[in-house]
């Protein structure tokens, strides 16, 4: 049985990764693969979780980087982690391929 603490920890980790990766995609690579509404949903949920569960939040990766995070922007977040950079590029590639394969796309 999964405890509430474990569920919260996993959700905080997932949301931090999503916010970081999509901030990299937007701010570093100058593109977007999700709409602003989805990013805001993830970011504000993360901010709320961190406020509601500060002890769990401190135990998750990137605790220092997300200290004081309020969900309004990912501009200030670190965009140098090579694993996250690779994931961001992979997501961009998959998104471009998906868009080419859609009706009306530019499949070559």
N, C-alpha and C positions, 0 to 999 in steps of 0.2 A: 504494500500500500504506500502510495506517495504522500508525503506529508505536505501541509500547506507551506512550510518553510522551504522545502525543496522545489515546489511549484513556483513560488515567488522568486527564488534564486534563479531558476532556469529562465523565467520570463524576463527578469532584469538582464540577464546575460544576453538573451536573444534580442531584446529591444536595444541594448547598447550596441550590439554588433550591427543591427539593422540601421540605426541612426548613424553610426560611424561609417559604414560602407556607403550609404546613400549620400552622406555628406561629402565623402571622397568623390563619388561619382559627380555630384553637383559642383562642388567648389574646386576640386582639383582637375577634373576632366571636362568640366563645362557642359555636361549633358544631364539628362534625367531619365530614369526608367520607371519611376512611379510618379503619381500626381502629388501635388502639395498636400491635398487632403489626407492621403495615406501617411505621408511623412509626419504631418501634424498629429495624426491619431497615435502613431507609435511614440513620438517624442513626448507628447503630453501624458500618455499612459506611463511612460518611463519616469517622468518627473514626479507624477503622483505616487508611483510605487516607491521611489527613493525617499519621498517624504513620509510615507506610511510605514515603511520598513527600513529605517536607517541602518540598523545593525546588520541586516541581511545584505543591504546595498554595499556596505563597507567590505563585505567578504567577497564580492564579485570582481571580476577583472575590470580594469579601467575606473576603479573607485575614485582615484584622485582626479582623473580627467573629467569625470562627470560630477564632481563636487560642485554644488550650487547650480546645476543644470536645471533650467526652467522650461525647456521644451520649445522655446521660441526660435532657436537657430542652432545649427551644428557648425557654424563658421569657425568657432574657436577650438573645436575638438582637434585632437592630433590626427594628422593625415599622412603619417610616415611609416606606419607598421607595414612591413613588406607582405605579410600574409593578407592583411586587409586590402592593400593595394592590388594584389593578385586577384582576390575575390571580386573587387570592384570591376576590374577589367574583364573578368570572366562574365559577370552579370551584364556588362555593357555588350559584350560579344553575343551572348545568348539573346538579349533583347533585340539587337540588330538583326540577327538571324530569324527570330520569331516574326519580326515586323516584315521582313522580306517574303516570308512564306504565307502571310495573310492575304486574303483576296484584295486585289488592288495594290498589293505590295510590288516590290521590284525584284522578284526572283530572277536570277540570271542563269 
